[in-house]
Amino acid sequence: MATLTVRIDNKLHDEVEQSADFNGLSIADYIRETLSERVQDEQDYKEVVKTIQTTTETVSREEVIKQVFG
């Protein structure tokens, strides 16, 4: 496992610490989880962009709502 050292200002540290406490996590676990979610979001976004660029099929709004909330 790699170790990462990051310098942040005191205000941001306090905010991260409060968020970690609120979520019942250590600061390290909170940062690890947050980074992981961010990276996954970016990967998901890239996949969607790639799909949009390579797909000509369209789906109606009603079909999307049906599939999502169906």
C-alpha positions as a printed Julia matrix, in Angstrom:
70×3 Matrix{Float64}:
   0.0    0.0     0.0
   1.33   3.45   -0.9
   1.62   6.35    1.51
   0.59   9.84    0.44
   1.48  13.03    2.29
  -0.56  16.14    1.56
  -0.27  19.58    3.11
  -3.54  21.44    3.66
  -4.32  24.62    5.51
  -5.71  24.48    9.04
  -9.2   25.56    8.02
  -9.55  22.74    5.5
  -8.09  20.29    8.02
 -10.71  21.3    10.57
 -13.49  20.9     7.98
 -12.22  17.47    6.94
 -11.93  16.44   10.58
 -15.51  17.55   11.28
 -16.81  15.68    8.24
 -14.89  12.56    9.19
 -16.26  12.75   12.75
 -19.79  13.28   11.44
 -19.43  10.16    9.28
 -17.87   8.13   12.08
 -14.56   7.75   10.25
 -10.95   8.54   10.96
  -9.51  11.37    8.89
  -7.44   8.86    6.89
 -10.47   6.65    6.16
 -12.6    9.67    5.25
  -9.97  10.98    2.81
  -9.41   7.51    1.35
 -13.17   7.05    0.8
 -13.6   10.53   -0.65
 -10.71  10.09   -3.09
 -11.98   6.69   -4.14
 -15.46   8.08   -4.84
 -14.01  10.99   -6.81
 -11.87   8.71   -8.97
 -14.85   6.41   -9.6
 -17.03   9.38  -10.55
 -14.43  10.51  -13.09
 -14.15   7.0   -14.53
 -17.93   6.8   -14.83
 -18.0   10.19  -16.54
 -15.33   9.13  -19.05
 -17.31   5.96  -19.84
 -20.47   7.98  -20.46
 -18.66  10.44  -22.71
 -17.14   7.54  -24.68
 -20.57   5.9   -25.02
 -22.17   9.14  -26.16
 -19.43   9.66  -28.75
 -19.73   6.13  -30.15
 -23.5    5.57  -29.98
 -26.07   7.04  -32.31
 -29.05   5.38  -30.63
 -31.47   7.68  -28.84
 -33.89   6.91  -26.05
 -36.98   8.91  -25.22
 -37.32  10.7   -21.9
 -40.24   8.45  -21.03
 -38.12   5.33  -21.63
 -35.34   6.68  -19.41
 -37.82   7.41  -16.62
 -39.34   3.94  -17.06
 -35.91   2.27  -16.88
 -34.7    4.32  -13.93
 -37.84   4.4   -11.82
 -39.72   1.53  -13.46
